[in-house]
């Protein structure tokens, strides 16, 4: 597995990181994007917004959209379904919102290995993914739930658009180079 752990301040930074993954796994039909979050919380909507944009761009295996969010209630069954696809050789990329340092708000963290969803809220959900992307939507503080509720919708929508575009461009570039 490609070892990745980097902040992506821009969409171009994220696209470069994703390009390495797309080069190793160019068939987007073998990628499952699990976009975690809720449409009922501004900050937590990052995952479903990315999922909706990926589905609109034609990615075939997207779990978690605004229409059908992958929230804490549905996550255990979603994780089981993604693991079944992994047994058949699929790669899972988990996408979720997170809280971070004030200077990192608006950037993304991409890393190899599984994501632990709901970590800031101590949800205890199972980890998932070969790779993951976290969108840092607001600063971490003692009231994590409140921080997610009071996050700027404009910022989250911009971050989701940048993330989905970077993913689409990385896979488009990988098929263009074949």
C-alpha positions, 0 to 999 in steps of 0.5 A: 500500500502506498504510504500517504500522510499529508495535508493538502491545502489546495485542490491541486495538492490533493489531486497530486496525492490522489494521482499516486493512488489512481495510478496504482488503481486506475479502474474506478469501478474497483474503488469504493468511496465511503462518504461519512456524515449527516445532512443534518449538521453543517460541518458533518455534511462534508462527506455526503456533499463529496459523495453526491458530487462523486455520484454526479460525476459518474463514480459507480461505487459511492456510499454516502450522499445527501440523499442517502447519508452514511451516518453513525446509525448506518455506518456499521452496515455500510462498513460491512458492505465495503469490506465485502467489496474489499474481499473481491479486490476493491479499494476503499477510500473513506471521506469524513469531516473533522475538526483541527487546528485553527490554521488548518481549517479549510484544508484536507488531510489524506492518509494511508490506512483506515479512518476512525469516524466520529473520533472527535465525538467518541462514537466508537465506530469501526475503522474503515478504508485503505486510504482516507481523506479528512476535511478540516471544517472547523477548529477543535474545541471542548464542544466538538458537536457544537463546532460541527453545528456552527460550521460555515456552510459555504466553507464546507460546500467549497471544500466538498467541491474541491475534494470531488474535483481533485478525485475526478481529475486524479482518475481522469489523469490516470486513464489518460496516461494509459 
